[in-house]
Amino acid sequence: MKNSVLLFVSLLVLGCIPASQAASLKDKVRAEVGTVGLHPGMDPGMYVCAANHFHIKGTVHNLADVAVGRVKVAGKVFGADGKLLGTATSSTKQATLAPGEKAEFNLEFLMVMGPLIERVKKHELVVVEVLSGTENATQAGKNQPK
């Protein structure tokens, strides 16, 4: 997480991403929980995997008028008393989202398992990072074997 923030700030300082564009892209991508019931007895979009970890599956929607790269989503889950039970982050697998396009994400809460799962009553989702289409293409090029 610190590396992502450092990279983002460095790109802003170097002028690779105008601050207004970086902020506006994040504001124009929405995260929402899936509407399909994945696990009996749980809210839609929520399930328990084979490793017994709590998950929230959902989509991000690009509401910007430009293509964006990968989107990073952070989630928190809370008990009925408001106590934080766990956190998770996930990025979309889809490299680019065109304007109006949606992509899936899957948050895996590694510390929320067993009896703790029953205590989950509330959740929060936040888009924490949106790569521009250009930025994503640059990173993809760096990951190619030479």
C-alpha positions as CSV (number, residue, x, y, z in Angstrom):
1,M,0.0,0.0,0.0
2,K,2.8,2.4,0.9
3,N,4.5,1.7,-2.4
4,S,1.3,2.4,-4.3
5,V,0.8,5.7,-2.5
6,L,4.5,6.6,-3.0
7,L,4.2,5.8,-6.8
8,F,1.0,7.9,-7.1
9,V,2.5,10.9,-5.3
10,S,5.7,10.6,-7.3
11,L,3.8,10.6,-10.6
12,L,1.8,13.7,-9.4
13,V,5.0,15.5,-8.4
14,L,6.8,14.7,-11.6
15,G,3.7,15.9,-13.6
16,C,3.0,12.5,-15.3
17,I,-0.6,12.7,-14.0
18,P,-2.2,16.0,-13.6
19,A,-3.6,16.2,-10.0
20,S,-7.0,17.2,-11.3
21,Q,-7.2,14.1,-13.6
22,A,-6.1,11.7,-10.8
23,A,-8.6,13.0,-8.4
24,S,-11.4,13.2,-10.9
25,L,-10.8,9.6,-12.2
26,K,-11.2,8.2,-8.7
27,D,-14.4,10.2,-8.2
28,K,-15.8,8.8,-11.5
29,V,-15.5,5.1,-10.7
30,R,-18.1,3.5,-8.4
31,A,-17.8,0.2,-6.5
32,E,-20.9,-1.8,-5.7
33,V,-21.6,-5.1,-4.1
34,G,-22.8,-7.9,-6.3
35,T,-26.6,-8.4,-6.4
36,V,-26.5,-12.2,-6.7
37,G,-26.8,-14.4,-3.6
38,L,-23.6,-16.5,-3.6
39,H,-23.9,-18.2,-0.2
40,P,-27.1,-19.3,1.5
41,G,-27.9,-17.2,4.5
42,M,-25.6,-14.3,3.5
43,D,-26.3,-11.0,1.9
44,P,-26.0,-10.9,-1.9
45,G,-22.4,-10.6,-3.1
46,M,-21.0,-12.1,0.1
47,Y,-19.7,-15.6,0.5
48,V,-17.2,-17.9,2.3
49,C,-14.5,-19.6,0.3
50,A,-13.0,-23.1,0.8
51,A,-10.3,-21.6,3.0
52,N,-13.1,-20.3,5.3
53,H,-12.4,-16.6,4.6
54,F,-15.2,-14.0,4.2
55,H,-15.5,-12.4,0.7
56,I,-17.3,-9.5,-0.9
57,K,-17.7,-9.8,-4.6
58,G,-18.8,-6.8,-6.6
59,T,-18.2,-4.6,-9.6
60,V,-16.6,-1.2,-10.4
61,H,-18.3,1.0,-13.0
62,N,-16.3,3.5,-15.1
63,L,-18.5,6.6,-15.2
64,A,-15.7,8.8,-16.7
65,D,-15.7,9.8,-20.3
66,V,-12.3,8.3,-20.8
67,A,-10.9,4.8,-20.5
68,V,-9.2,3.9,-17.2
69,G,-6.8,1.2,-16.2
70,R,-6.9,-1.1,-13.2
71,V,-9.1,0.0,-10.3
72,K,-8.1,-0.8,-6.7
73,V,-11.0,-1.2,-4.1
74,A,-10.6,-1.3,-0.3
75,G,-13.2,-2.8,2.0
76,K,-13.9,-2.9,5.7
77,V,-16.3,-5.1,7.6
78,F,-17.9,-4.3,11.0
79,G,-19.8,-6.0,13.7
80,A,-23.3,-4.8,14.9
81,D,-21.5,-2.7,17.6
82,G,-19.5,-0.9,14.9
83,K,-16.2,-2.6,15.8
84,L,-13.9,-3.2,12.8
85,L,-13.6,-6.9,12.1
86,G,-11.3,-6.9,9.1
87,T,-10.0,-5.1,6.0
88,A,-9.1,-6.2,2.4
89,T,-8.0,-4.7,-0.9
90,S,-8.4,-6.0,-4.4
91,S,-7.8,-4.7,-8.0
92,T,-9.7,-5.5,-11.1
93,K,-8.1,-8.1,-13.3
94,Q,-9.3,-6.3,-16.5
95,A,-6.5,-4.1,-17.7
96,T,-8.7,-1.3,-19.2
97,L,-12.3,-0.2,-18.7
98,A,-13.9,1.8,-21.4
99,P,-16.3,4.6,-20.5
100,G,-19.5,3.0,-19.1
101,E,-17.8,-0.4,-18.7
102,K,-17.9,-2.6,-15.6
103,A,-15.3,-5.0,-14.1
104,E,-15.5,-7.4,-11.2
105,F,-13.5,-7.4,-8.0
106,N,-13.3,-9.9,-5.2
107,L,-12.3,-8.8,-1.7
108,E,-10.9,-11.6,0.5
109,F,-10.9,-10.8,4.2
110,L,-8.1,-13.1,5.4
111,M,-8.6,-12.4,9.1
112,V,-12.4,-12.8,9.0
113,M,-13.0,-16.5,9.3
114,G,-14.9,-19.1,11.4
115,P,-17.2,-17.6,14.1
116,L,-16.1,-14.1,13.2
117,I,-18.0,-14.4,9.9
118,E,-21.3,-14.5,11.8
119,R,-20.5,-11.2,13.4
120,V,-20.2,-9.3,10.1
121,K,-23.2,-6.9,9.9
122,K,-22.0,-3.9,8.0
123,H,-19.4,-3.1,5.3
124,E,-17.8,-0.2,3.5
125,L,-16.3,-0.1,0.0
126,V,-14.1,2.6,-1.3
127,V,-12.3,3.1,-4.7
128,V,-8.7,3.9,-3.5
129,E,-6.8,4.0,-6.8
130,V,-7.6,4.3,-10.5
131,L,-4.9,4.1,-13.1
132,S,-5.3,6.2,-16.2
133,G,-5.4,4.2,-19.4
134,T,-1.9,5.6,-20.4
135,E,-0.4,4.8,-17.0
136,N,-1.8,1.2,-17.1
137,A,-0.3,0.7,-20.6
138,T,3.1,1.9,-19.3
139,Q,3.0,-0.5,-16.3
140,A,1.9,-3.4,-18.6
141,G,4.9,-2.8,-20.8
142,K,7.3,-2.9,-17.9
143,N,5.9,-6.4,-16.9
144,Q,6.5,-7.9,-20.4
145,P,9.4,-10.4,-20.6
146,K,12.4,-9.1,-22.7
